[in-house]
């Protein structure tokens, strides 16, 4: 009998939100919300071109242990992001190439690891999004305990199962679902303004009108 506790799986995000978010960036969304949505700046993608958008399946693990992550992968559905609260543990990796390959085959949206990974060279060339604090050769234990789909703290931010998660080269943000529609709309408006500014700059209108 496993010593991993399970709670209900959250819904995935509406596909409309996912497609709109992928046309934006974490910086645009960060600029338009009142409460800072950013996780710790040290959580970054292995592949700088990675973009991750999805609904959080949360995983709370013991130091350097990934038993609960294995279970969570097979509880999650396409469109889920596995958000792993590993406490920033620095002596063992939580996942590596094998788990990332399995998660990709399951059509999951990616991993956010508040801790370390391994097989960095391979994952840095992969199109499957993996975000972490860095890499170490040492592998994880598989003893538990763990908890799946409870509120966790990841990168200094509380993450509730089903929260909106987005990550890109600048880092990771988390938004409660009730704030997503408004944030996307405002970020789209800000994005349009920034595109106009870039056009103005390219045409020699360098100084902004508000200055």
N, C-alpha and C positions, 0 to 999 in steps of 0.2 A: 504493500500500500504506500503510495507516494505521500510525502509530507509537503506537497504543494497545494495551496488552497485556491479554489477557483470561484470567481464571481461571474455574473452574466456578461456575455460578449456585447459590446456597444454596436450601434448601427454604424455603417460606413457613411462617409460624407455624400451629399448629393453630387452627382457627376457634374452638374453645372458649376458648383463651387470649385471643384477640382480644376476644371478647364479654365475658369476665370483666374484662379490663383496662379496657375502655371504661366499666364501671360504677364504676371506682375513680379514682385520680388519681396523678400523679407524686409528690405529697407522701406519700401513703399507702405507696406502694412504696418510696420513699426511706427512710422511717422503719423499715422492717422488714428491710433488708439490711445486712450487716456492713461491706461495702466501699462507700464513697460512689459512687453510680452516676451522679451528675449531670455533664452537660457544662457548659462555661462559661456563667455566668448571662446573658451577653449574647446567647446564641442563643435567640431568642424568636419566637413566631408572628406573621406579618403580621396575621392575623385573630385577635383574642384569644379567640374562641370555638373555634378549631381544636383538635381532638384527633387525634393521629396514633398508630397502633399498627401495628407490622409487623415484618417480618424485614429485616435490613440487607443491601442491596446496596451495597457500598462503592465509592467512586470517588475516586482520588487524581489531582489535577490540578495543572498548572503555574500560576504566578501569573496570575490573570485569564483563564484559558483554559478552554473548556468542551467541547472535542472529545470527550473521554472520557465526559462526561455524556450527550451525544447518543447515543453508542454504548450506554451503560449502560441508557438508557431502553428500547431495543428488545431488550435482552437480558433485562431484568427481566420479572417476571410480576405479575399482580394479587396484592396482598398484600405486595409488596416496598416498602420505604422506601429511597429513594436517599439515602445518607449521603455527602456530598461533602466531602472533606478539601481545602479551598482555602487552608489556612494563614492564615486571617484576613486575606487580601489586601484592601487598602482602596482600590485605584485603579480597579478594574473590577468590574462585576457578573458573576456566574457564570450566572445564569438570569434570565428575565423572564416576561412574560405568555404569550408564544408557547410556550415550553417547558413551562410549568406547564399550559397548556391541552392540549398534546399528551400530557403525562403523565396528566392526568385522563382523557382519551379512551382511554388505554391501561389504565385502571382500576388504576393504581399508587396506593400509599397516601399518597405525599407526598414532600417534600424536606426534608432537614436540610442546611443549607449553612453550613460554617464559613468564612464570607466574606460578601460582599454580593450583593444582588439589585437588580433595577430593576422599574419598573412597580408600585411599592408601592401606589399608590392603588387600582389594580384588584385586586391580590392581597389587599389588606386587606378587600375586600368579597367575595372568593371563598370558597366552602366547601371548596376544595381546599387541604389543609394545606401551607404553605410556612414553614419556620423558617430564620432567618438572623441575622446580626449587625447588619443594617441595609440601607440602600439608597443607591445612587449612580446618576446617569444613564448613565455610561459603560458601553458594552457589552463583551462578552468577545471574545477572539481564539479561533480555531478551528484552532490549529496543533499541539496536543499538546506534549509527550508526555502520556501518562496511563496509569493502571492501574485495572482493574476487578476487584473481588473478591479483593483482598489485604487483610491487616490494615492499618488506618490509624489515625491519631490525629485525632480530630474533637472540637473543643471541649475539648481536654485529656484526653480519654478514649480508650483503645484500643478500637477497634470491629473485631470479627471478622465476616466475612460470615456471615449467618444469625443474628446476635445479636438479641435482643429490644430494640426501640426503642419508646419512648413519649414523646410530647410533649404538653404542654397550656400553659395560660397561664403556669404557673410555670417552664417550661423543658423540658429534654430529659433523659431517663435512658436508660442502656444496661445490659442484663443479659445475661450468658452464658446460653445455653439451659438448662444444667443447674441453674440457680438459679431459673428462672421459676416452676415449679409451686409450690415452697415459698413464694416471695415472694408470689404471688397469694393463696395460702391465708392467710398471715399478714396481708396487707393487707386481705383481706375481714374478718378478725376485728377488726382495728383500726378499720376503717370502721364496723362494727357498734357498737363501743364509742363512737366519736365521735358517731354518730347518737343513742345513748342520752344522752350528755353534753349534746348540743344540746337534746334533749327536756327533760332535767332543768333546764337553764338557763331554758328557756321557761316552766317551771312554778315558777320561783323558787328552785330548788336550785342556787345559783350556785357555791358553793365546792366544789371537788372533794373526794371522800372521802379521797383519799390525802394531802391537804395538812394 
